[in-house]
Amino acid sequence: GPGPYTDGLLDELAKRGVVVTFFMQGRNAERYSAVVKKAYEAGHQIASHTYDHPMLTGLSDTAIQNQLTATANVLNRATGGNHSYMVRPPYGSTDTRVLSALHAPAILWSVDTRDWESRNADAVCRRIVNDTKDGSIVLLHDIHATTIPGALRGIDALLDQGYELVTVS
């Protein structure tokens, strides 16, 4: 994301008192800059998911840096700050060269809801509830309409079980 469903997700997260980390694509953040600002001002962690989602292992070091710089510029304009950003490499595709070229922490996930594949809210919720344990990082994509209700039901279930949801940092 961000995408057309992110604003509504932010409202629902606020009702629950939950903050999360949003790994944002630069090209999407340009289109939804007000949503980026809203997420930032609500206390969510903003991080980079590159500018346009390339397979980083196929890019030169310079091209990787261009992806990250372009995204940081977009995010900084939206948030009104001058921040550095963690990175979620698209597809989780990394190697030692990519990790070195990032010059930033690379964050992967431990729970893949496969929301992009199933497009099914029940499946998303089920994976969150069944696969999450203390310290898990749950991968979700706020660009799919079905992800939001599944994620919110999963969050509610985790909160009911006593989990505290926090940002990556």
DSSP file with accessible surface (Angstrom, degrees, kcal/mol):
  #  RESIDUE AA STRUCTURE BP1 BP2  ACC     N-H-->O    O-->H-N    N-H-->O    O-->H-N    TCO  KAPPA ALPHA  PHI   PSI    X-CA   Y-CA   Z-CA
    1    1 A G              0   0   11      0, 0.0    24,-2.5     0, 0.0    28,-0.3   0.000 360.0 360.0 360.0-163.0    0.0    0.0    0.0
    2    2 A P        +     0   0    1      0, 0.0    29,-0.1     0, 0.0    30,-0.1   0.600 360.0 145.8 -71.4 165.1   -1.1    2.5    0.7
    3    3 A G    >>  -     0   0    3    139,-0.2     3,-1.3    -2,-0.2     4,-0.5  -0.776  63.6 -63.3-149.0-166.3   -4.2    2.0   -1.4
    4    4 A P  T 34 S+     0   0   80      0, 0.0     4,-0.3     0, 0.0   139,-0.1   0.668 128.7  47.0 -66.9 -14.7   -7.9    2.8   -1.5
    5    5 A Y  T 3> S+     0   0   95    137,-0.6     4,-2.0     1,-0.1     5,-0.1   0.499  87.2  87.1-103.8  -5.5   -8.6    0.8    1.7
    6    6 A T  H <> S+     0   0    0     -3,-1.3     4,-2.7     1,-0.2     5,-0.2   0.894  83.7  55.5 -65.9 -40.3   -5.8    2.1    3.9
    7    7 A D  H  X S+     0   0   66     -4,-0.5     4,-1.8     1,-0.2    -1,-0.2   0.938 110.6  45.0 -60.0 -46.0   -7.8    5.2    5.2
    8    8 A G  H  > S+     0   0   37     -4,-0.3     4,-2.1     1,-0.2    -1,-0.2   0.886 110.9  54.4 -64.9 -37.1  -10.6    3.0    6.5
    9    9 A L  H  X S+     0   0   16     -4,-2.0     4,-2.8     1,-0.2     5,-0.2   0.924 105.3  53.7 -61.9 -42.4   -8.1    0.6    8.0
   10   10 A L  H  X S+     0   0    4     -4,-2.7     4,-2.3     1,-0.2    -1,-0.2   0.908 107.2  51.2 -59.1 -41.9   -6.5    3.5    9.9
   11   11 A D  H  X S+     0   0   70     -4,-1.8     4,-1.8     1,-0.2    -1,-0.2   0.916 112.2  46.4 -61.4 -42.6   -9.8    4.4   11.4
   12   12 A E  H  X S+     0   0   54     -4,-2.1     4,-1.1     2,-0.2    -2,-0.2   0.877 110.8  51.4 -69.8 -37.8  -10.4    0.8   12.5
   13   13 A L  H  X>S+     0   0    2     -4,-2.8     5,-2.4     1,-0.2     4,-0.5   0.908 108.2  53.4 -64.5 -38.7   -6.9    0.5   14.0
   14   14 A A  H ><5S+     0   0   70     -4,-2.3     3,-1.2     1,-0.2    -2,-0.2   0.902 103.8  55.5 -62.7 -40.9   -7.5    3.7   15.9
   15   15 A K  H 3<5S+     0   0  155     -4,-1.8    -1,-0.2     1,-0.3    -2,-0.2   0.816 112.8  43.3 -59.4 -29.9  -10.7    2.3   17.4
   16   16 A R  H 3<5S-     0   0   66     -4,-1.1    -1,-0.3    -3,-0.4    -2,-0.2   0.446 109.8-122.2 -94.6  -6.0   -8.7   -0.6   18.7
   17   17 A G  T <<5 +     0   0   70     -3,-1.2     2,-0.4    -4,-0.5    -3,-0.2   0.819  63.6 144.7  67.8  31.3   -5.7    1.5   19.9
   18   18 A V      < -     0   0    7     -5,-2.4     2,-0.4    -6,-0.1    -1,-0.2  -0.857  33.1-167.2-108.5 134.5   -3.4   -0.5   17.7
   19   19 A V        +     0   0   49    146,-0.5     2,-0.2    -2,-0.4    25,-0.1  -0.931  13.5 174.8-116.2 146.7   -0.4    0.8   15.8
   20   20 A V        -     0   0   33     -2,-0.4    25,-2.0   147,-0.1     2,-0.5  -0.780  34.4 -97.0-136.0 177.9    1.4   -1.1   13.1
   21   21 A T  E     -a   45   0A  27    145,-0.3     2,-0.6    -2,-0.2    25,-0.2  -0.923  29.6-157.9-105.0 126.7    4.2   -0.7   10.6
   22   22 A F  E     -a   46   0A  15     23,-3.1    25,-2.7    -2,-0.5     2,-0.8  -0.925   2.5-159.0-104.1 113.9    3.2    0.2    7.1
   23   23 A F  E     -a   47   0A  33     -2,-0.6     2,-0.4    23,-0.2    25,-0.3  -0.846  25.8-164.0 -89.9 110.1    5.8   -0.7    4.4
   24   24 A M  E     -a   48   0A   1     23,-3.0    25,-2.4    -2,-0.8     2,-0.4  -0.793  20.5-131.4-109.0 139.6    4.8    1.7    1.6
   25   25 A Q     >  -     0   0   14    -24,-2.5     4,-2.6    -2,-0.4    26,-0.3  -0.679  21.5-132.5 -80.2 137.4    5.6    1.8   -2.0
   26   26 A G  H  > S+     0   0    0     24,-2.0     4,-2.1    -2,-0.4    25,-0.2   0.898 104.4  53.2 -58.1 -43.5    6.7    5.2   -3.2
   27   27 A R  H  > S+     0   0  115     24,-2.3     4,-1.1     1,-0.2    -1,-0.2   0.875 113.4  43.9 -64.7 -34.2    4.4    5.3   -6.2
   28   28 A N  H  > S+     0   0   33     23,-0.3     4,-2.1    -3,-0.2    -1,-0.2   0.874 110.0  55.6 -74.8 -38.0    1.4    4.5   -4.1
   29   29 A A  H  < S+     0   0    0     -4,-2.6     7,-0.2   -28,-0.3    -2,-0.2   0.835 103.2  56.2 -64.7 -32.1    2.4    6.9   -1.4
   30   30 A E  H >< S+     0   0   91     -4,-2.1     3,-0.8    -5,-0.2    -1,-0.2   0.933 111.3  43.1 -61.7 -44.5    2.6    9.7   -4.0
   31   31 A R  H 3< S+     0   0  194     -4,-1.1    -2,-0.2     1,-0.2    -1,-0.2   0.828 125.2  34.0 -70.4 -34.1   -1.1    8.9   -4.9
   32   32 A Y  T >X S+     0   0   47     -4,-2.1     4,-1.9     1,-0.2     3,-0.7  -0.262  71.9 141.2-116.9  45.2   -2.2    8.6   -1.3
   33   33 A S  H <> S+     0   0   59     -3,-0.8     4,-2.4     1,-0.3     5,-0.2   0.848  71.4  56.5 -61.7 -33.5    0.0   11.2    0.4
   34   34 A A  H 3> S+     0   0   75      1,-0.2     4,-2.3     2,-0.2    -1,-0.3   0.873 107.2  50.0 -66.0 -33.4   -2.8   12.3    2.8
   35   35 A V  H <> S+     0   0   16     -3,-0.7     4,-2.7     2,-0.2    -2,-0.2   0.889 108.1  52.7 -70.7 -38.5   -3.2    8.7    4.0
   36   36 A V  H  X S+     0   0    0     -4,-1.9     4,-2.6    -7,-0.2    -2,-0.2   0.945 111.3  46.9 -59.8 -47.1    0.6    8.5    4.6
   37   37 A K  H  X S+     0   0  100     -4,-2.4     4,-3.0     1,-0.2     5,-0.2   0.919 111.4  51.1 -61.6 -43.1    0.4   11.6    6.7
   38   38 A K  H  X S+     0   0   65     -4,-2.3     4,-1.6     2,-0.2    -1,-0.2   0.922 111.2  47.9 -61.6 -43.7   -2.6   10.3    8.6
   39   39 A A  H  <>S+     0   0    0     -4,-2.7     5,-2.2     2,-0.2     4,-0.3   0.934 113.8  47.2 -63.0 -45.0   -0.9    7.0    9.4
   40   40 A Y  H ><5S+     0   0   90     -4,-2.6     3,-1.7     1,-0.2    -2,-0.2   0.937 112.0  48.9 -62.7 -46.6    2.3    8.8   10.5
   41   41 A E  H 3<5S+     0   0  131     -4,-3.0    -1,-0.2     1,-0.3    -2,-0.2   0.764 105.1  59.9 -67.9 -22.8    0.3   11.3   12.7
   42   42 A A  T 3<5S-     0   0   55     -4,-1.6    -1,-0.3    -5,-0.2    -2,-0.2   0.472 123.5-103.3 -82.6  -2.3   -1.6    8.4   14.2
   43   43 A G  T < 5S+     0   0   47     -3,-1.7    -3,-0.2     1,-0.3     2,-0.1   0.524  72.3 143.7  95.5   6.4    1.7    6.9   15.5
   44   44 A H      < -     0   0    8     -5,-2.2     2,-0.4    -6,-0.2    -1,-0.3  -0.484  55.3-111.6 -75.6 150.4    2.1    4.1   13.0
   45   45 A Q  E     -a   21   0A  33    -25,-2.0   -23,-3.1    -2,-0.1     2,-0.5  -0.703  28.2-150.0 -82.2 131.7    5.6    3.3   11.8
   46   46 A I  E     +a   22   0A  13     -2,-0.4    40,-0.3   -25,-0.2     2,-0.3  -0.883  24.8 165.5-103.7 132.3    6.2    4.3    8.2
   47   47 A A  E     -a   23   0A   0    -25,-2.7   -23,-3.0    -2,-0.5     2,-0.4  -0.863  33.8 -93.7-141.1 172.4    8.7    2.2    6.3
   48   48 A S  E     +ab  24  87A   3     38,-3.2    40,-2.6    -2,-0.3   -23,-0.2  -0.729  24.9 174.2 -99.3 139.8    9.8    1.5    2.7
   49   49 A H        -     0   0    4    -25,-2.4     4,-0.4     1,-0.5   -24,-0.1  -0.195  65.3 -96.3-125.2  34.4    8.6   -1.2    0.3
   50   50 A T        -     0   0    0    -26,-0.2   -24,-2.0     2,-0.1    -1,-0.5   0.085  41.3 -80.9  69.3 177.1   10.7    0.4   -2.6
   51   51 A Y  S    S+     0   0   58    -26,-0.3   -24,-2.3   -25,-0.2   -23,-0.3   0.941 116.3   1.2 -79.7 -48.8    9.3    2.8   -5.2
   52   52 A D  S    S-     0   0   66    -26,-0.1    -2,-0.1   -25,-0.1    -1,-0.1   0.083 100.6-101.6-137.2  29.2    7.7    0.4   -7.6
   53   53 A H        +     0   0   37     -4,-0.4    -3,-0.1     1,-0.1     2,-0.1   0.849  55.5 170.3  65.8  45.0    8.1   -3.2   -6.2
   54   54 A P        -     0   0   24      0, 0.0     2,-0.9     0, 0.0    -1,-0.1  -0.420  47.5 -99.7 -82.7 164.1   11.0   -4.6   -8.3
   55   55 A M    >   -     0   0   90      1,-0.2     3,-1.7    -2,-0.1     4,-0.2  -0.735  36.8-156.2 -77.6 106.2   12.9   -7.8   -7.6
   56   56 A L  G >  S+     0   0    0     -2,-0.9     3,-1.9    34,-0.3    -1,-0.2   0.805  85.4  66.5 -63.2 -29.5   15.9   -6.2   -5.9
   57   57 A T  G 3  S+     0   0   49      1,-0.3    -1,-0.3    36,-0.2    37,-0.1   0.726 100.2  53.0 -66.1 -17.0   18.2   -9.1   -6.7
   58   58 A G  G <  S+     0   0   66     -3,-1.7     2,-0.3     2,-0.1    -1,-0.3   0.399  98.1  83.9 -95.4   2.2   17.9   -8.2  -10.4
   59   59 A L  S <  S-     0   0   44     -3,-1.9     2,-0.1    -4,-0.2    -3,-0.0  -0.751  79.5-114.1-105.5 153.8   18.9   -4.5   -9.8
   60   60 A S     >  -     0   0   68     -2,-0.3     4,-2.4     1,-0.1     5,-0.2  -0.329  36.4-105.3 -71.7 164.2   22.3   -2.9   -9.6
   61   61 A D  H  > S+     0   0   74      1,-0.2     4,-2.4     2,-0.2     5,-0.2   0.899 123.6  51.7 -58.4 -40.0   23.4   -1.3   -6.3
   62   62 A T  H  > S+     0   0   97      1,-0.2     4,-2.4     2,-0.2    -1,-0.2   0.918 108.8  49.6 -64.4 -42.4   22.7    2.1   -7.8
   63   63 A A  H  > S+     0   0   29      2,-0.2     4,-2.1     1,-0.2    -1,-0.2   0.887 109.7  52.0 -65.5 -36.9   19.2    1.1   -9.0
   64   64 A I  H  X S+     0   0    0     -4,-2.4     4,-2.2     2,-0.2    -2,-0.2   0.948 110.5  47.6 -62.3 -48.6   18.5   -0.2   -5.5
   65   65 A Q  H  X S+     0   0   56     -4,-2.4     4,-3.1     1,-0.2     5,-0.3   0.889 109.1  54.2 -61.3 -37.6   19.6    3.1   -3.9
   66   66 A N  H  X S+     0   0  102     -4,-2.4     4,-2.4     2,-0.2     5,-0.2   0.903 107.6  51.0 -62.3 -40.1   17.4    5.0   -6.5
   67   67 A Q  H  X S+     0   0   27     -4,-2.1     4,-1.8     2,-0.2    -2,-0.2   0.926 115.2  41.9 -59.8 -46.2   14.4    2.9   -5.4
   68   68 A L  H  X S+     0   0   17     -4,-2.2     4,-2.8     2,-0.2    -2,-0.2   0.896 114.6  49.6 -72.8 -40.2   15.0    3.7   -1.8
   69   69 A T  H  X S+     0   0   65     -4,-3.1     4,-2.6     2,-0.2     5,-0.2   0.927 110.9  49.7 -65.6 -44.1   15.9    7.4   -2.2
   70   70 A A  H  X S+     0   0   37     -4,-2.4     4,-1.9    -5,-0.3    -1,-0.2   0.924 114.1  45.8 -61.0 -42.3   12.8    8.0   -4.4
   71   71 A T  H  X S+     0   0    0     -4,-1.8     4,-2.9    -5,-0.2     5,-0.2   0.931 111.1  51.5 -67.7 -43.9   10.6    6.3   -1.8
   72   72 A A  H  X S+     0   0   22     -4,-2.8     4,-3.0     1,-0.2     5,-0.2   0.904 108.9  52.1 -60.1 -40.2   12.2    8.2    1.1
   73   73 A N  H  X S+     0   0   81     -4,-2.6     4,-2.1     2,-0.2    -1,-0.2   0.920 111.6  45.9 -61.9 -44.0   11.6   11.5   -0.7
   74   74 A V  H  X S+     0   0    6     -4,-1.9     4,-2.2     2,-0.2    -2,-0.2   0.940 115.3  46.3 -64.0 -47.3    8.0   10.7   -1.2
   75   75 A L  H  X S+     0   0    0     -4,-2.9     4,-2.6     1,-0.2     6,-0.3   0.901 111.8  51.2 -65.1 -40.1    7.5    9.5    2.4
   76   76 A N  H  X>S+     0   0   18     -4,-3.0     4,-1.8    -5,-0.2     5,-1.0   0.893 109.4  50.3 -65.5 -39.4    9.4   12.5    3.8
   77   77 A R  H  <5S+     0   0  164     -4,-2.1    -1,-0.2    -5,-0.2    -2,-0.2   0.924 113.8  46.1 -61.6 -42.6    7.2   15.0    1.8
   78   78 A A  H  <5S+     0   0   12     -4,-2.2    -2,-0.2     1,-0.2    -1,-0.2   0.886 120.1  37.7 -69.4 -38.3    4.1   13.2    3.1
   79   79 A T  H  <5S-     0   0   13     -4,-2.6    -1,-0.2    -5,-0.2    -2,-0.2   0.626 101.9-128.1 -89.5 -14.5    5.1   13.1    6.7
   80   80 A G  T  <5S+     0   0   69     -4,-1.8     2,-0.2     1,-0.3    -3,-0.2   0.715  73.3 102.0  74.9  20.9    6.9   16.5    6.7
   81   81 A G  S   <S-     0   0   27     -5,-1.0     2,-0.3    -6,-0.3    -1,-0.3  -0.545  75.2-122.4-122.5-171.9   10.0   15.0    8.2
   82   82 A N        +     0   0  151     -2,-0.2     2,-0.2    -3,-0.1    -9,-0.1  -0.732  52.5 156.8-135.0  81.1   13.5   13.8    7.2
   83   83 A H        -     0   0   65     -2,-0.3     2,-0.3   -11,-0.2    -7,-0.1  -0.652  40.9-130.8-108.2 162.1   13.5   10.2    8.3
   84   84 A S        -     0   0  119     -2,-0.2     2,-0.4    -8,-0.0    20,-0.1  -0.819  31.6-144.1-104.9 155.1   15.3    7.1    7.4
   85   85 A Y        -     0   0   20     -2,-0.3   -38,-0.2   -38,-0.1   -13,-0.1  -0.960  10.5-127.2-131.2 136.7   13.2    4.0    6.7
   86   86 A M        -     0   0   36     -2,-0.4   -38,-3.2   -40,-0.3     2,-0.4  -0.343  35.9-133.6 -63.2 161.8   13.4    0.3    7.2
   87   87 A V  B     -bc  48 106A   2     18,-2.8    20,-3.1   -40,-0.2   -38,-0.2  -0.966  17.4-160.3-128.3 134.2   12.9   -1.7    4.0
   88   88 A R        -     0   0   20    -40,-2.6    20,-0.1    -2,-0.4     3,-0.1  -0.950  30.8-134.7-104.7 108.7   10.7   -4.7    3.2
   89   89 A P    >   -     0   0    0      0, 0.0     3,-2.4     0, 0.0     5,-0.1  -0.443  29.1-102.0 -63.1 130.8   12.3   -6.1    0.1
   90   90 A P  G >  S+     0   0    0      0, 0.0     3,-2.0     0, 0.0   -34,-0.3  -0.275 105.1   4.1 -53.3 138.2    9.6   -7.0   -2.5
   91   91 A Y  G 3  S-     0   0  139      1,-0.3     3,-0.1   -36,-0.1   -36,-0.1   0.507 117.3 -87.2  65.0   4.4    8.9  -10.7   -2.6
   92   92 A G  G <  S+     0   0   20     -3,-2.4     2,-0.8     1,-0.2    -1,-0.3   0.686  81.2 160.2  68.8  17.6   11.3  -11.1    0.3
   93   93 A S    <   +     0   0   22     -3,-2.0     2,-0.3    -4,-0.1   -37,-0.3  -0.624   9.5 136.9 -83.5 107.5   14.0  -11.4   -2.4
   94   94 A T        +     0   0   45     -2,-0.8     2,-0.3    -3,-0.1     3,-0.0  -0.936  25.5 178.5-141.4 164.1   17.4  -10.6   -0.9
   95   95 A D     >  -     0   0   66     -2,-0.3     4,-2.8   -39,-0.0     5,-0.2  -0.882  53.8 -83.7-150.6-179.6   20.9  -11.8   -1.0
   96   96 A T  H  > S+     0   0  126     -2,-0.3     4,-2.0     1,-0.2     5,-0.2   0.888 127.8  51.3 -61.9 -36.1   24.1  -10.6    0.7
   97   97 A R  H  > S+     0   0   83      2,-0.2     4,-2.4     1,-0.2    -1,-0.2   0.949 112.1  45.8 -65.1 -46.6   24.7   -8.0   -2.0
   98   98 A V  H  > S+     0   0    0      1,-0.2     4,-1.7     2,-0.2    -2,-0.2   0.941 111.3  52.3 -61.4 -46.5   21.2   -6.6   -1.8
   99   99 A L  H  X S+     0   0   81     -4,-2.8     4,-0.6     1,-0.2     5,-0.4   0.898 112.4  46.0 -59.1 -38.2   21.3   -6.5    2.0
  100  100 A S  H >< S+     0   0   85     -4,-2.0     3,-0.6    -5,-0.2    -1,-0.2   0.890 111.1  52.4 -70.4 -38.2   24.6   -4.6    1.9
  101  101 A A  H 3< S+     0   0    4     -4,-2.4    -2,-0.2     1,-0.2    -1,-0.2   0.733  96.2  69.6 -72.3 -21.3   23.2   -2.2   -0.8
  102  102 A L  H 3< S-     0   0    4     -4,-1.7    -1,-0.2    -5,-0.2    -2,-0.2   0.845  76.2-160.8 -66.6 -35.8   20.1   -1.3    1.3
  103  103 A H    <<  +     0   0  149     -4,-0.6    -3,-0.1    -3,-0.6    -1,-0.1   0.842  66.8  77.2  54.2  32.2   22.0    0.6    3.9
  104  104 A A  S    S-     0   0   32     -5,-0.4    -1,-0.2   -20,-0.1    -2,-0.1  -0.969  98.2 -77.3-159.4 157.4   18.9    0.1    6.1
  105  105 A P        -     0   0   76      0, 0.0   -18,-2.8     0, 0.0     2,-0.5  -0.412  41.7-142.2 -62.7 133.1   17.4   -2.7    8.1
  106  106 A A  B     -c   87   0A  33    -20,-0.2     2,-0.5    -2,-0.1   -18,-0.2  -0.881  16.4-160.0 -96.8 126.6   15.7   -5.3    5.9
  107  107 A I        +     0   0   26    -20,-3.1     2,-0.2    -2,-0.5   -15,-0.1  -0.935  13.1 175.2-114.0 124.8   12.5   -6.6    7.5
  108  108 A L        -     0   0   76     -2,-0.5     2,-0.3   -20,-0.1   -16,-0.0  -0.399  26.4-109.9-110.2-167.8   10.9   -9.9    6.5
  109  109 A W        -     0   0   69     -2,-0.2    29,-0.2     1,-0.1     3,-0.1  -0.831  12.7-160.3-127.1 161.4    7.9  -11.7    8.0
  110  110 A S  S    S+     0   0   75     27,-2.5     2,-0.5    -2,-0.3    28,-0.2   0.545  86.5  50.6-115.2 -16.0    7.2  -14.8   10.0
  111  111 A V  E     -d  138   0B   3     26,-2.3    28,-3.1    21,-0.0     2,-0.7  -0.970  65.8-167.7-125.1 113.9    3.5  -15.1    9.2
  112  112 A D  E     -d  139   0B  39     -2,-0.5    28,-0.1    26,-0.2    26,-0.1  -0.896   5.1-171.0-101.3 109.7    2.5  -15.0    5.5
  113  113 A T        -     0   0    0     26,-1.2    14,-0.2    -2,-0.7     5,-0.1   0.633  25.7-142.3 -73.1 -13.9   -1.3  -14.6    5.3
  114  114 A R    >>  +     0   0   81     25,-0.1     4,-2.6     1,-0.1     3,-1.1   0.804  46.4 152.9  54.0  32.5   -1.1  -15.1    1.6
  115  115 A D  H 3>  +     0   0    0     24,-0.3     4,-1.7     1,-0.3    -1,-0.1   0.828  65.3  59.6 -60.6 -31.8   -3.9  -12.5    1.3
  116  116 A W  H 34 S+     0   0  108      1,-0.2    -1,-0.3     2,-0.2    -2,-0.1   0.779 113.1  38.5 -67.6 -25.0   -2.7  -11.6   -2.2
  117  117 A E  H <4 S+     0   0  103     -3,-1.1    -2,-0.2     3,-0.1    -1,-0.2   0.896 122.9  35.1 -92.6 -48.3   -3.3  -15.2   -3.3
  118  118 A S  H  < S-     0   0   42     -4,-2.6    -3,-0.2    -5,-0.1    -2,-0.2   0.845  73.4-161.9 -79.1 -35.7   -6.5  -16.2   -1.5
  119  119 A R     <  +     0   0  137     -4,-1.7     2,-0.4    -5,-0.3    -4,-0.1   0.887  50.7 128.5  49.1  42.8   -8.4  -12.8   -1.6
  120  120 A N     >  -     0   0   70      1,-0.1     4,-2.2    -5,-0.1    -1,-0.2  -0.971  54.7-155.8-134.5 115.6  -10.4  -14.4    1.2
  121  121 A A  H  > S+     0   0   17     -2,-0.4     4,-2.6     1,-0.2     5,-0.2   0.869  96.3  53.1 -60.4 -39.8  -11.0  -12.6    4.5
  122  122 A D  H  > S+     0   0   91      1,-0.2     4,-2.6     2,-0.2    -1,-0.2   0.915 109.8  48.1 -63.8 -40.8  -11.7  -15.8    6.4
  123  123 A A  H  > S+     0   0    9      2,-0.2     4,-2.4     1,-0.2    -2,-0.2   0.902 111.3  51.0 -66.3 -39.3   -8.4  -17.4    5.2
  124  124 A V  H  X S+     0   0    0     -4,-2.2     4,-2.2     2,-0.2    -2,-0.2   0.955 112.7  45.3 -61.8 -49.8   -6.5  -14.2    6.2
  125  125 A C  H  X S+     0   0   21     -4,-2.6     4,-2.8     1,-0.2     5,-0.3   0.931 111.6  52.7 -59.4 -46.1   -8.0  -14.2    9.7
  126  126 A R  H  X S+     0   0  136     -4,-2.6     4,-2.9     1,-0.2     5,-0.3   0.911 109.7  48.1 -59.4 -43.8   -7.4  -18.0   10.1
  127  127 A R  H  X S+     0   0   75     -4,-2.4     4,-2.1     2,-0.2     5,-0.3   0.895 112.1  49.7 -66.6 -38.9   -3.7  -17.6    9.1
  128  128 A I  H  X S+     0   0    4     -4,-2.2     4,-1.5    -5,-0.2    -2,-0.2   0.963 117.0  40.3 -61.4 -51.2   -3.3  -14.7   11.5
  129  129 A V  H  < S+     0   0   39     -4,-2.8    -2,-0.2     1,-0.2    -3,-0.2   0.921 121.9  40.3 -67.3 -43.2   -4.9  -16.5   14.4
  130  130 A N  H  < S+     0   0  111     -4,-2.9    -1,-0.2    -5,-0.3    -2,-0.2   0.799 122.3  37.2 -78.4 -30.0   -3.3  -20.0   13.8
  131  131 A D  H  < S+     0   0   84     -4,-2.1     2,-0.3    -5,-0.3    -1,-0.2   0.587  89.7 101.2-103.9 -11.6    0.2  -18.9   12.8
  132  132 A T     <  +     0   0   19     -4,-1.5     2,-0.3    -5,-0.3     3,-0.0  -0.560  39.8 162.4 -80.0 137.2    1.0  -16.0   15.1
  133  133 A K    >   -     0   0  145     -2,-0.3     3,-2.4     1,-0.0    -2,-0.0  -0.870  54.0 -53.8-138.9 173.3    3.1  -16.4   18.2
  134  134 A D  T 3  S+     0   0  152     -2,-0.3    29,-0.0     1,-0.3    -1,-0.0  -0.265 127.1  15.9 -52.3 127.3    5.0  -14.0   20.4
  135  135 A G  T 3  S+     0   0   71      1,-0.3    -1,-0.3    -3,-0.0    -3,-0.0   0.412  89.6 151.5  89.7   0.1    7.3  -11.9   18.3
  136  136 A S    <   -     0   0   29     -3,-2.4     2,-0.5   -26,-0.1    -1,-0.3  -0.289  38.4-148.0 -65.6 148.2    5.7  -12.7   15.0
  137  137 A I        -     0   0   60      2,-0.0   -27,-2.5    31,-0.0   -26,-2.3  -0.987  18.5-151.4-113.2 118.3    5.7  -10.2   12.1
  138  138 A V  E     -d  111   0B  46     -2,-0.5     2,-0.6   -28,-0.2   -26,-0.2  -0.807   3.7-141.8 -99.1 127.6    2.5  -10.7   10.1
  139  139 A L  E     +d  112   0B  11    -28,-3.1   -26,-1.2    -2,-0.5   -24,-0.3  -0.776  32.0 158.3 -92.6 121.2    2.5   -9.9    6.3
  140  140 A L        -     0   0   59     -2,-0.6     2,-0.5   -28,-0.1     8,-0.0  -0.959  32.3-141.9-137.5 155.9   -0.6   -8.2    5.0
  141  141 A H    >   -     0   0   30     -2,-0.3     3,-1.3     3,-0.1     6,-0.2  -0.961   2.9-161.6-123.0 113.5   -1.4   -6.1    1.9
  142  142 A D  T 3  S+     0   0   15     -2,-0.5  -137,-0.6     1,-0.3  -139,-0.2   0.303  80.4  80.5 -80.6  15.2   -3.8   -3.2    2.5
  143  143 A I  T 3  S+     0   0   64   -138,-0.1     2,-0.5  -139,-0.1    -1,-0.3   0.478  78.3  79.0 -95.3  -3.6   -4.4   -2.9   -1.3
  144  144 A H  S X> S-     0   0   19     -3,-1.3     3,-1.2     1,-0.1     4,-1.0  -0.923  72.1-145.8-110.0 127.8   -6.9   -5.9   -1.2
  145  145 A A  T 34 S+     0   0   52     -2,-0.5     3,-0.4     1,-0.3    -1,-0.1   0.852 100.4  54.5 -57.8 -35.7  -10.5   -5.3    0.0
  146  146 A T  T 3> S+     0   0   43      1,-0.2     4,-1.3     2,-0.2    -1,-0.3   0.730  97.6  65.2 -73.8 -20.9  -10.6   -8.8    1.5
  147  147 A T  H <> S+     0   0    2     -3,-1.2     4,-3.2    -6,-0.2     5,-0.3   0.899  93.4  60.3 -67.5 -39.6   -7.5   -8.2    3.5
  148  148 A I  H  X S+     0   0   20     -4,-1.0     4,-2.7    -3,-0.4     5,-0.2   0.945 107.5  39.6 -62.7 -54.3   -9.0   -5.5    5.7
  149  149 A P  H  > S+     0   0   54      0, 0.0     4,-2.3     0, 0.0    -1,-0.2   0.906 118.4  49.9 -64.2 -35.4  -11.9   -7.4    7.3
  150  150 A G  H  X S+     0   0    0     -4,-1.3     4,-2.2     2,-0.2    -2,-0.2   0.923 112.5  47.1 -65.7 -42.2   -9.8  -10.5    7.7
  151  151 A A  H  X S+     0   0    5     -4,-3.2     4,-3.0     2,-0.2     5,-0.2   0.925 111.9  50.0 -64.8 -43.9   -7.0   -8.6    9.3
  152  152 A L  H  X S+     0   0   16     -4,-2.7     4,-2.7    -5,-0.3    -2,-0.2   0.912 111.4  47.7 -65.4 -40.0   -9.3   -6.8   11.7
  153  153 A R  H  X S+     0   0   99     -4,-2.3     4,-2.2    -5,-0.2    -1,-0.2   0.908 113.4  49.2 -65.4 -39.2  -10.9  -10.0   12.8
  154  154 A G  H  X S+     0   0    0     -4,-2.2     4,-2.5    -5,-0.2    -2,-0.2   0.916 110.9  49.5 -64.5 -42.1   -7.5  -11.5   13.3
  155  155 A I  H  X S+     0   0   14     -4,-3.0     4,-2.9     2,-0.2     5,-0.2   0.933 110.2  50.9 -61.7 -45.4   -6.4   -8.5   15.3
  156  156 A D  H  X S+     0   0   54     -4,-2.7     4,-2.5     1,-0.2    -1,-0.2   0.915 110.7  49.1 -59.3 -42.4   -9.5   -8.7   17.4
  157  157 A A  H  X S+     0   0   28     -4,-2.2     4,-1.4     2,-0.2    -1,-0.2   0.917 112.0  48.2 -64.4 -42.1   -8.8  -12.4   18.1
  158  158 A L  H  <>S+     0   0    9     -4,-2.5     5,-2.5     2,-0.2     4,-0.3   0.915 111.3  49.9 -65.4 -41.8   -5.2  -11.7   19.0
  159  159 A L  H ><5S+     0   0   58     -4,-2.9     3,-1.7     1,-0.2    -2,-0.2   0.915 108.3  53.6 -61.8 -40.9   -6.1   -8.8   21.3
  160  160 A D  H 3<5S+     0   0  145     -4,-2.5    -1,-0.2     1,-0.3    -2,-0.2   0.809 106.0  54.0 -62.9 -29.1   -8.7  -11.1   23.0
  161  161 A Q  T 3<5S-     0   0  109     -4,-1.4    -1,-0.3    -3,-0.2    -2,-0.2   0.452 126.2-102.3 -83.9  -1.7   -5.9  -13.7   23.6
  162  162 A G  T < 5 +     0   0   64     -3,-1.7    -3,-0.2     1,-0.3    -2,-0.1   0.527  68.5 151.4  95.8   6.4   -3.8  -11.0   25.3
  163  163 A Y      < -     0   0   65     -5,-2.5     2,-0.5    -6,-0.2    -1,-0.3  -0.409  38.0-143.1 -68.9 147.9   -1.4  -10.1   22.6
  164  164 A E        -     0   0  163     -2,-0.1     2,-0.5  -146,-0.0  -146,-0.0  -0.969  15.0-146.3-107.9 122.2    0.0   -6.6   22.4
  165  165 A L        +     0   0   41     -2,-0.5  -146,-0.5   -10,-0.0     2,-0.3  -0.792  27.4 168.0 -93.7 131.1    0.4   -5.4   18.8
  166  166 A V        -     0   0   93     -2,-0.5  -145,-0.3  -148,-0.1     2,-0.1  -0.855  36.1 -94.5-135.5 168.8    3.4   -3.2   18.2
  167  167 A T        -     0   0   30     -2,-0.3  -147,-0.1  -147,-0.2    -1,-0.0  -0.330  43.2-104.6 -77.0 167.2    5.4   -1.7   15.4
  168  168 A V              0   0   47      1,-0.2    -1,-0.1  -123,-0.1  -147,-0.0   0.936 360.0 360.0 -59.5 -45.3    8.5   -3.4   14.1
  169  169 A S              0   0  107     -3,-0.0    -1,-0.2     0, 0.0  -148,-0.0   0.844 360.0 360.0 -70.9 360.0   10.8   -0.9   15.8
